[in-house]
Structure formats: C-alpha cells, structure tokens
Amino acid sequence: MYIAMNRFKVASGSEEAFEAIWKGRDSRLAELAGFISFHLLKGKHFAEEGYTLYASHTMWESEQAFTDWTKSEQFRDAHRNAGERKAEYLGPPVFEGFNTVEGA
C-alpha cells in the first residue's frame, strides 16, 4: 500500500473556505485503478504563526497506482484551478509519500 499526503498551512481565518473547496470538489479519484480512500485531516492551529495545519491523505494499492493518477486526466481536472487559492495558503503544499512496511 502507498500513502500520499500533502500538508497545507492555511492562513488563519481561511479554514472554512479551504474546507469548502475540498468538500465541494469533484475529485474523480474513484475512477482510478488502485485508489483506496481519501481523507482531509485538520491539525493544530498555530495562532502565533497565523495558520492551521491540514493534510490531504490518499491511500493507494501501490506507488505505481498513485503515479498513474498524477499523469491522468482526472489529476489535471482536479488541479486545474489550484493556483487561484494561493492567498489562503502560507507557502506551497508539502508532499510526503510512504510505502507500507510489510510485516510491521
């Protein structure tokens, strides 16, 4: 199994708008072979730094299935307007990918 995550620092006061984007999107992830699940995670609010931490979390049957998604029409559609929301973010999202350790 492969887990892909993007961490977002969302500007304080923009949390509701950020969540609404994710709740209202048509991700089309379920159309892809190897897709297992998606979750949007809300983390700690860092008042002094002015942001709330979020992570998008997808689970895939394999790293190849995830890579195939990044090259798909569905991926391009899902990210088509991503640049329009930069004011809500403090910096770009940070990607982290993990393969599960079998037997652990």
N, CA, C and O atoms as a MOPAC input file, in Angstrom:
PM7 MOZYME 1SCF
protein

 N      0.84900 1    -1.17700 1     0.00000 1
 C      0.00000 1     0.00000 1     0.00000 1
 C      0.89500 1     1.24100 1     0.00000 1
 O      2.00600 1     1.22100 1     0.52900 1
 N      0.39500 1     2.30600 1    -0.59600 1
 C      1.11500 1     3.57400 1    -0.68000 1
 C      0.20900 1     4.68000 1    -0.13900 1
 O     -0.97700 1     4.73800 1    -0.46500 1
 N      0.77900 1     5.55100 1     0.68700 1
 C      0.04200 1     6.68400 1     1.24600 1
 C      0.68300 1     7.97000 1     0.74100 1
 O      1.88900 1     8.17500 1     0.87900 1
 N     -0.13700 1     8.82700 1     0.15600 1
 C      0.32500 1    10.11700 1    -0.36300 1
 C     -0.35100 1    11.22400 1     0.43700 1
 O     -1.57000 1    11.22600 1     0.60900 1
 N      0.45400 1    12.16000 1     0.92300 1
 C     -0.08000 1    13.25600 1     1.72700 1
 C      0.48300 1    14.57800 1     1.24000 1
 O      1.64300 1    14.66200 1     0.83800 1
 N     -0.33800 1    15.59500 1     1.27900 1
 C      0.10300 1    16.97400 1     1.07000 1
 C     -0.26700 1    17.75700 1     2.31800 1
 O     -1.42100 1    17.74100 1     2.74700 1
 N      0.70600 1    18.43800 1     2.89800 1
 C      0.44100 1    19.28600 1     4.06800 1
 C      0.26400 1    20.72300 1     3.59500 1
 O      1.01800 1    21.21800 1     2.75800 1
 N     -0.74500 1    21.37600 1     4.15000 1
 C     -1.07100 1    22.75700 1     3.80900 1
 C     -1.06300 1    23.61000 1     5.07000 1
 O     -1.61900 1    23.22000 1     6.09700 1
 N     -0.44000 1    24.75600 1     4.98900 1
 C     -0.56700 1    25.76700 1     6.03800 1
 C     -1.60100 1    26.75900 1     5.54300 1
 O     -1.34300 1    27.54400 1     4.63100 1
 N     -2.79300 1    26.71200 1     6.16700 1
 C     -3.91400 1    27.54100 1     5.73400 1
 C     -3.97800 1    28.76900 1     6.62800 1
 O     -4.01400 1    28.64900 1     7.85300 1
 N     -3.99400 1    29.93900 1     6.02400 1
 C     -3.99700 1    31.19800 1     6.76200 1
 C     -5.17300 1    31.26000 1     7.73400 1
 O     -6.30000 1    30.89800 1     7.39500 1
 N     -4.88900 1    31.72000 1     8.93600 1
 C     -5.94100 1    31.88000 1     9.94600 1
 C     -7.08800 1    32.69000 1     9.36000 1
 O     -6.88000 1    33.72800 1     8.73100 1
 N     -8.30900 1    32.19300 1     9.57900 1
 C     -9.48400 1    32.85600 1     9.04200 1
 C     -9.93200 1    32.29800 1     7.69900 1
 O    -11.03700 1    32.59800 1     7.24600 1
 N     -9.09400 1    31.49100 1     7.05400 1
 C     -9.42400 1    30.91200 1     5.74700 1
 C     -9.81200 1    29.43600 1     5.84300 1
 O    -10.03700 1    28.78500 1     4.82200 1
 N     -9.89000 1    28.91400 1     7.04800 1
 C    -10.15100 1    27.48100 1     7.22200 1
 C    -11.48500 1    27.04700 1     6.61500 1
 O    -11.55300 1    26.02700 1     5.93000 1
 N    -12.52500 1    27.80500 1     6.86000 1
 C    -13.84800 1    27.42600 1     6.36200 1
 C    -13.86500 1    27.40000 1     4.83500 1
 O    -14.42300 1    26.48000 1     4.23700 1
 N    -13.26100 1    28.39600 1     4.20800 1
 C    -13.20700 1    28.44200 1     2.74300 1
 C    -12.37500 1    27.28300 1     2.19700 1
 O    -12.74100 1    26.67600 1     1.19100 1
 N    -11.26900 1    26.97900 1     2.85000 1
 C    -10.40700 1    25.87500 1     2.43200 1
 C    -11.16800 1    24.55200 1     2.49200 1
 O    -11.12300 1    23.75900 1     1.55100 1
 N    -11.86400 1    24.32200 1     3.60000 1
 C    -12.62600 1    23.08300 1     3.75000 1
 C    -13.75100 1    22.99500 1     2.72300 1
 O    -14.03200 1    21.91700 1     2.19900 1
 N    -14.38900 1    24.11500 1     2.43500 1
 C    -15.48600 1    24.12600 1     1.46300 1
 C    -14.99800 1    23.71600 1     0.07700 1
 O    -15.71000 1    23.02400 1    -0.65100 1
 N    -13.80000 1    24.13300 1    -0.28800 1
 C    -13.22200 1    23.74400 1    -1.58200 1
 C    -13.09800 1    22.22600 1    -1.65900 1
 O    -13.47700 1    21.61900 1    -2.66100 1
 N    -12.57400 1    21.62200 1    -0.61400 1
 C    -12.37200 1    20.17500 1    -0.60300 1
 C    -13.69900 1    19.43200 1    -0.55400 1
 O    -13.85300 1    18.39500 1    -1.20000 1
 N    -14.65400 1    19.94900 1     0.20300 1
 C    -15.95600 1    19.29100 1     0.31000 1
 C    -16.74000 1    19.37400 1    -0.99100 1
 O    -17.52400 1    18.47600 1    -1.29700 1
 N    -16.54100 1    20.43400 1    -1.75700 1
 C    -17.30800 1    20.64800 1    -2.97200 1
 C    -16.64300 1    20.19800 1    -4.25100 1
 O    -17.21600 1    20.35300 1    -5.32900 1
 N    -15.46000 1    19.65100 1    -4.15900 1
 C    -14.72600 1    19.29100 1    -5.37400 1
 C    -15.19600 1    17.95600 1    -5.93500 1
 O    -15.73600 1    17.11500 1    -5.21600 1
 N    -14.98100 1    17.78300 1    -7.22000 1
 C    -15.25500 1    16.52500 1    -7.90100 1
 C    -13.90100 1    15.90400 1    -8.20500 1
 O    -13.33600 1    16.14600 1    -9.27100 1
 N    -13.37800 1    15.11200 1    -7.28700 1
 C    -12.00500 1    14.62700 1    -7.40700 1
 C    -11.83000 1    13.55200 1    -8.46800 1
 O    -10.76200 1    13.45400 1    -9.07300 1
 N    -12.85700 1    12.74300 1    -8.70700 1
 C    -12.80500 1    11.64900 1    -9.66500 1
 C    -11.77800 1    10.58200 1    -9.28700 1
 O    -11.39800 1     9.75800 1   -10.12000 1
 N    -11.32800 1    10.59800 1    -8.02300 1
 C    -10.34800 1     9.60300 1    -7.58000 1
 C    -10.87600 1     8.18200 1    -7.72800 1
 O    -10.13000 1     7.27200 1    -8.09100 1
 N    -12.14800 1     7.99400 1    -7.45000 1
 C    -12.73000 1     6.64300 1    -7.50000 1
 C    -12.68500 1     6.03800 1    -8.89800 1
 O    -12.87500 1     4.83200 1    -9.05500 1
 N    -12.43900 1     6.85200 1    -9.90500 1
 C    -12.34100 1     6.35100 1   -11.27300 1
 C    -11.00900 1     5.65000 1   -11.54800 1
 O    -10.87200 1     4.95200 1   -12.55200 1
 N    -10.03500 1     5.83200 1   -10.66600 1
 C     -8.68900 1     5.34700 1   -10.90900 1
 C     -8.45400 1     3.97300 1   -10.31400 1
 O     -8.83400 1     3.70100 1    -9.17500 1
 N     -7.82700 1     3.11400 1   -11.09200 1
 C     -7.43300 1     1.79500 1   -10.59800 1
 C     -6.43100 1     1.98100 1    -9.46400 1
 O     -5.50300 1     2.78200 1    -9.56800 1
 N     -6.62400 1     1.24400 1    -8.39700 1
 C     -5.68500 1     1.28100 1    -7.28500 1
 C     -6.00400 1     2.27800 1    -6.19700 1
 O     -5.35600 1     2.26600 1    -5.15100 1
 N     -6.98900 1     3.14700 1    -6.40800 1
 C     -7.37500 1     4.10700 1    -5.37000 1
 C     -8.12700 1     3.38500 1    -4.26500 1
 O     -8.99600 1     2.55700 1    -4.53900 1
 N     -7.79300 1     3.69800 1    -3.00400 1
 C     -8.45900 1     3.07500 1    -1.86100 1
 C     -9.31700 1     4.07600 1    -1.10700 1
 O    -10.51600 1     3.85500 1    -0.93500 1
 N     -8.72000 1     5.18300 1    -0.65200 1
 C     -9.50600 1     6.13700 1     0.14000 1
 C     -8.84500 1     7.50800 1     0.16700 1
 O     -7.66200 1     7.66200 1    -0.13800 1
 N     -9.64900 1     8.49500 1     0.54400 1
 C     -9.19700 1     9.88000 1     0.70100 1
 C     -9.73000 1    10.42300 1     2.02500 1
 O    -10.85600 1    10.13000 1     2.42600 1
 N     -8.90000 1    11.21400 1     2.69000 1
 C     -9.33300 1    11.93100 1     3.89100 1
 C     -8.66600 1    13.29800 1     3.90900 1
 O     -7.49700 1    13.42900 1     3.54500 1
 N     -9.40600 1    14.30900 1     4.32900 1
 C     -8.82200 1    15.61700 1     4.60800 1
 C     -8.68800 1    15.70800 1     6.11500 1
 O     -9.67100 1    15.55300 1     6.84000 1
 N     -7.48400 1    15.95600 1     6.58700 1
 C     -7.19100 1    15.98700 1     8.01200 1
 C     -6.93600 1    17.42000 1     8.46500 1
 O     -6.21100 1    18.16800 1     7.80900 1
 N     -7.53400 1    17.79200 1     9.58400 1
 C     -7.32900 1    19.12600 1    10.15700 1
 C     -6.46200 1    18.97900 1    11.39500 1
 O     -6.77600 1    18.21900 1    12.31100 1
 N     -5.37700 1    19.71400 1    11.40000 1
 C     -4.43800 1    19.64600 1    12.50600 1
 C     -4.55500 1    20.83600 1    13.44300 1
 O     -5.59700 1    21.48100 1    13.55400 1
 N     -3.46600 1    21.08900 1    14.09300 1
 C     -3.38300 1    22.13200 1    15.11500 1
 C     -3.42300 1    23.52600 1    14.48900 1
 O     -2.94400 1    23.75100 1    13.37800 1
 N     -4.01500 1    24.45500 1    15.25100 1
 C     -3.99400 1    25.86900 1    14.87700 1
 C     -2.77900 1    26.50900 1    15.54400 1
 O     -2.61400 1    26.41700 1    16.76000 1
 N     -1.94600 1    27.14600 1    14.76200 1
 C     -0.75500 1    27.82600 1    15.26200 1
 C     -1.01500 1    29.32800 1    15.22000 1
 O     -0.67900 1    30.00100 1    14.24600 1
 N     -1.61400 1    29.83900 1    16.28300 1
 C     -2.05600 1    31.23400 1    16.31600 1
 C     -0.90200 1    32.21500 1    16.10400 1
 O     -1.04000 1    33.17800 1    15.34900 1
 N      0.22200 1    31.97900 1    16.75800 1
 C      1.35000 1    32.91400 1    16.64400 1
 C      1.92000 1    32.95500 1    15.23200 1
 O      2.40800 1    33.99500 1    14.78800 1
 N      1.85900 1    31.82100 1    14.51700 1
 C      2.36800 1    31.76300 1    13.14600 1
 C      1.29600 1    32.11400 1    12.12800 1
 O      1.60200 1    32.34400 1    10.95800 1
 N      0.02500 1    32.15900 1    12.57000 1
 C     -1.05500 1    32.59600 1    11.69100 1
 C     -1.59800 1    31.55500 1    10.73400 1
 O     -2.03200 1    31.90000 1     9.63500 1
 N     -1.58400 1    30.26700 1    11.12800 1
 C     -2.12200 1    29.25300 1    10.23600 1
 C     -2.67100 1    28.05400 1    10.99600 1
 O     -2.39300 1    27.85200 1    12.17800 1
 N     -3.46800 1    27.26200 1    10.26600 1
 C     -3.93200 1    25.95800 1    10.72200 1
 C     -3.35300 1    24.92800 1     9.77200 1
 O     -3.35300 1    25.12300 1     8.55700 1
 N     -2.86100 1    23.83100 1    10.32700 1
 C     -2.26100 1    22.78000 1     9.52500 1
 C     -3.32800 1    21.79800 1     9.04700 1
 O     -4.16200 1    21.34600 1     9.83200 1
 N     -3.29700 1    21.47200 1     7.75700 1
 C     -4.18300 1    20.47100 1     7.15100 1
 C     -3.32000 1    19.48900 1     6.37400 1
 O     -2.18600 1    19.79400 1     6.00400 1
 N     -3.87600 1    18.30200 1     6.13100 1
 C     -3.21400 1    17.33800 1     5.25300 1
 C     -4.27200 1    16.61800 1     4.42000 1
 O     -5.29900 1    16.18500 1     4.94400 1
 N     -4.01500 1    16.49600 1     3.13000 1
 C     -4.81800 1    15.60700 1     2.29600 1
 C     -4.11800 1    14.25200 1     2.35200 1
 O     -2.89000 1    14.17700 1     2.31000 1
 N     -4.89900 1    13.19400 1     2.44600 1
 C     -4.36200 1    11.86000 1     2.70600 1
 C     -5.04900 1    10.87200 1     1.77500 1
 O     -6.24700 1    10.62100 1     1.91300 1
 N     -4.30900 1    10.31300 1     0.83600 1
 C     -4.88200 1     9.29400 1    -0.04600 1
 C     -4.14300 1     7.98500 1     0.14900 1
 O     -2.93600 1     7.95600 1     0.38900 1
 N     -4.90100 1     6.90000 1     0.03900 1
 C     -4.32400 1     5.56300 1     0.12400 1
 C     -4.50400 1     4.88300 1    -1.22900 1
 O     -5.56700 1     4.96200 1    -1.84500 1
 N     -3.44000 1     4.21400 1    -1.67700 1
 C     -3.39700 1     3.56000 1    -2.98200 1
 C     -2.89500 1     2.13400 1    -2.81600 1
 O     -2.18400 1     1.82500 1    -1.86000 1
 N     -3.26500 1     1.27400 1    -3.74400 1
 C     -2.78600 1    -0.10700 1    -3.70900 1
 C     -1.28000 1    -0.18800 1    -3.89500 1
 O     -0.63400 1    -1.10700 1    -3.39100 1
 N     -0.71400 1     0.79000 1    -4.63200 1
 C      0.73300 1     0.78700 1    -4.88800 1
 C      1.19000 1     2.19900 1    -5.22800 1
 O      0.38400 1     3.07400 1    -5.54300 1
 N      2.49700 1     2.39900 1    -5.15900 1
 C      3.06300 1     3.68800 1    -5.56700 1
 C      2.81900 1     3.91700 1    -7.05500 1
 O      2.60900 1     5.05100 1    -7.48400 1
 N      2.84800 1     2.84400 1    -7.84300 1
 C      2.59300 1     2.97000 1    -9.27900 1
 C      1.17900 1     3.47100 1    -9.53900 1
 O      0.97300 1     4.29200 1   -10.43400 1
 N      0.20000 1     2.99100 1    -8.77100 1
 C     -1.18100 1     3.45900 1    -8.93500 1
 C     -1.26200 1     4.95700 1    -8.66700 1
 O     -1.96100 1     5.67700 1    -9.38100 1
 N     -0.55400 1     5.43400 1    -7.64300 1
 C     -0.51900 1     6.87600 1    -7.34900 1
 C      0.14300 1     7.63900 1    -8.49700 1
 O     -0.37100 1     8.66400 1    -8.94600 1
 N      1.27800 1     7.13700 1    -8.96700 1
 C      1.99000 1     7.78800 1   -10.06700 1
 C      1.11900 1     7.85700 1   -11.31600 1
 O      1.10400 1     8.87100 1   -12.01300 1
 N      0.39900 1     6.78600 1   -11.59200 1
 C     -0.51100 1     6.78200 1   -12.74200 1
 C     -1.56400 1     7.88100 1   -12.59800 1
 O     -1.91200 1     8.54100 1   -13.57700 1
 N     -2.07300 1     8.07800 1   -11.37900 1
 C     -3.06200 1     9.13300 1   -11.14100 1
 C     -2.46400 1    10.50500 1   -11.44300 1
 O     -3.13900 1    11.35400 1   -12.02600 1
 N     -1.20900 1    10.73400 1   -11.05700 1
 C     -0.59400 1    12.05000 1   -11.28200 1
 C     -0.41800 1    12.36700 1   -12.76300 1
 O     -0.18000 1    13.51700 1   -13.13100 1
 N     -0.53500 1    11.35000 1   -13.60800 1
 C     -0.39600 1    11.54300 1   -15.05000 1
 C     -1.73800 1    11.47300 1   -15.77500 1
 O     -1.78400 1    11.45600 1   -17.00500 1
 N     -2.82300 1    11.43200 1   -15.01300 1
 C     -4.14800 1    11.21000 1   -15.59800 1
 C     -4.91000 1    12.50100 1   -15.89000 1
 O     -4.58900 1    13.57500 1   -15.38200 1
 N     -5.91600 1    12.34900 1   -16.71700 1
 C     -6.85800 1    13.44500 1   -16.98800 1
 C     -7.55700 1    13.86800 1   -15.70100 1
 O     -7.79200 1    15.05800 1   -15.49000 1
 N     -7.88900 1    12.91200 1   -14.84100 1
 C     -8.55600 1    13.21200 1   -13.57300 1
 C     -7.68400 1    14.10600 1   -12.69400 1
 O     -8.19200 1    15.02300 1   -12.04800 1
 N     -6.38500 1    13.84800 1   -12.66500 1
 C     -5.45500 1    14.67600 1   -11.89500 1
 C     -5.43500 1    16.10300 1   -12.43900 1
 O     -5.51300 1    17.06800 1   -11.67800 1
 N     -5.32900 1    16.22700 1   -13.75900 1
 C     -5.29600 1    17.55900 1   -14.38300 1
 C     -6.58200 1    18.31900 1   -14.07700 1
 O     -6.54000 1    19.50900 1   -13.76600 1
 N     -7.72100 1    17.64200 1   -14.16300 1
 C     -9.00100 1    18.28300 1   -13.85500 1
 C     -9.07100 1    18.72100 1   -12.39300 1
 O     -9.54000 1    19.81800 1   -12.09200 1
 N     -8.60700 1    17.86600 1   -11.49200 1
 C     -8.67700 1    18.15700 1   -10.05800 1
 C     -7.79800 1    19.33600 1    -9.66900 1
 O     -8.09500 1    20.02600 1    -8.69400 1
 N     -6.73600 1    19.57700 1   -10.40100 1
 C     -5.77900 1    20.63200 1   -10.04600 1
 C     -5.84100 1    21.83700 1   -10.97900 1
 O     -5.00400 1    22.73600 1   -10.89400 1
 N     -6.81700 1    21.85400 1   -11.85500 1
 C     -6.91300 1    22.90800 1   -12.87500 1
 C     -6.92100 1    24.31700 1   -12.27200 1
 O     -6.25100 1    25.20400 1   -12.80200 1
 N     -7.64400 1    24.54400 1   -11.20100 1
 C     -7.78200 1    25.88400 1   -10.62100 1
 C     -7.03700 1    26.04200 1    -9.30200 1
 O     -7.34000 1    26.94800 1    -8.52700 1
 N     -6.08400 1    25.18900 1    -9.04200 1
 C     -5.38200 1    25.19600 1    -7.76000 1
 C     -4.69300 1    26.53800 1    -7.47400 1
 O     -4.65100 1    26.96500 1    -6.32000 1
 N     -4.16800 1    27.19100 1    -8.47200 1
 C     -3.44400 1    28.44000 1    -8.26700 1
 C     -4.30700 1    29.62000 1    -7.85300 1
 O     -3.78300 1    30.64100 1    -7.40700 1
 N     -5.61100 1    29.49800 1    -7.99300 1
 C     -6.49900 1    30.60300 1    -7.65400 1
 C     -6.65300 1    30.81200 1    -6.15800 1
 O     -7.18600 1    31.84200 1    -5.74700 1
 N     -6.21400 1    29.88800 1    -5.33500 1
 C     -6.41600 1    29.94100 1    -3.88600 1
 C     -5.13200 1    30.21800 1    -3.11400 1
 O     -5.09700 1    29.97700 1    -1.90700 1
 N     -4.09400 1    30.70400 1    -3.74500 1
 C     -2.81100 1    30.89100 1    -3.08500 1
 C     -2.87700 1    31.82600 1    -1.88700 1
 O     -2.08200 1    31.68000 1    -0.95900 1
 N     -3.80100 1    32.78300 1    -1.87900 1
 C     -3.89600 1    33.72100 1    -0.76400 1
 C     -4.27600 1    33.01400 1     0.53600 1
 O     -3.98600 1    33.51300 1     1.62400 1
 N     -4.92200 1    31.85400 1     0.42600 1
 C     -5.32800 1    31.11200 1     1.61700 1
 C     -4.18800 1    30.28800 1     2.20300 1
 O     -4.27900 1    29.84800 1     3.34900 1
 N     -3.12000 1    30.06900 1     1.44400 1
 C     -2.02400 1    29.21800 1     1.87300 1
 C     -0.81400 1    30.05400 1     2.27900 1
 O     -0.56000 1    31.12100 1     1.72100 1
 N     -0.08200 1    29.55100 1     3.25400 1
 C      1.20400 1    30.14100 1     3.60300 1
 C      2.26100 1    29.21100 1     3.01700 1
 O      2.72400 1    28.28200 1     3.67900 1
 N      2.63000 1    29.46800 1     1.78700 1
 C      3.57900 1    28.62200 1     1.08000 1
 C      2.88100 1    27.50700 1     0.33800 1
 O      1.68300 1    27.28500 1     0.51100 1
 N      3.64200 1    26.80200 1    -0.49300 1
 C      3.06300 1    25.69900 1    -1.28400 1
 C      2.80400 1    24.48500 1    -0.40400 1
 O      3.38100 1    24.37500 1     0.67800 1
 N      1.94300 1    23.56800 1    -0.85100 1
 C      1.75800 1    22.33500 1    -0.09500 1
 C      3.05600 1    21.53600 1    -0.07300 1
 O      3.88100 1    21.64300 1    -0.98000 1
 N      3.22300 1    20.73700 1     0.97300 1
 C      4.41700 1    19.90700 1     1.11700 1
 C      3.99500 1    18.45100 1     0.93700 1
 O      3.18500 1    17.93600 1     1.70800 1
 N      4.54500 1    17.78900 1    -0.08000 1
 C      4.19300 1    16.40600 1    -0.37700 1
 C      5.04500 1    15.44100 1     0.43200 1
 O      6.24200 1    15.65000 1     0.63200 1
 N      4.38300 1    14.36100 1     0.89700 1
 C      5.07500 1    13.25100 1     1.55600 1
 C      4.45400 1    11.96200 1     1.06200 1
 O      3.23100 1    11.82300 1     1.09700 1
 N      5.26400 1    11.00400 1     0.59900 1
 C      4.76200 1     9.72400 1     0.12500 1
 C      5.40000 1     8.59400 1     0.91000 1
 O      6.59100 1     8.63200 1     1.22000 1
 N      4.59500 1     7.58400 1     1.23100 1
 C      5.05600 1     6.47900 1     2.07600 1
 C      4.58900 1     5.13300 1     1.53100 1
 O      3.41700 1     4.96500 1     1.19600 1
 N      5.50000 1     4.19000 1     1.44600 1
 C      5.15900 1     2.79900 1     1.19200 1
 C      5.04500 1     2.09100 1     2.54000 1
 O      5.83800 1     2.33500 1     3.44900 1
 N      4.05300 1     1.21300 1     2.65800 1
 C      3.91500 1     0.48700 1     3.90300 1
 C      5.03500 1    -0.54800 1     4.03300 1
 O      5.52900 1    -1.07200 1     3.03400 1
 N      5.41800 1    -0.82800 1     5.24500 1
 C      6.43900 1    -1.82900 1     5.52600 1
 C      5.70200 1    -3.14300 1     5.81200 1
 O      5.03300 1    -3.27700 1     6.83700 1
 N      5.83000 1    -4.09000 1     4.91200 1
 C      5.12700 1    -5.35600 1     5.06300 1
 C      5.61400 1    -6.09900 1     6.31200 1
 O      6.81300 1    -6.18200 1     6.57700 1
 N      4.67400 1    -6.62500 1     7.05400 1
 C      5.00100 1    -7.42300 1     8.23600 1
 C      5.25300 1    -6.62400 1     9.49700 1
 O      5.48900 1    -7.20100 1    10.55800 1
 N      5.20600 1    -5.31100 1     9.39700 1
 C      5.46400 1    -4.47400 1    10.59400 1
 C      4.17400 1    -4.20100 1    11.33300 1
 O      4.18300 1    -3.51900 1    12.35800 1

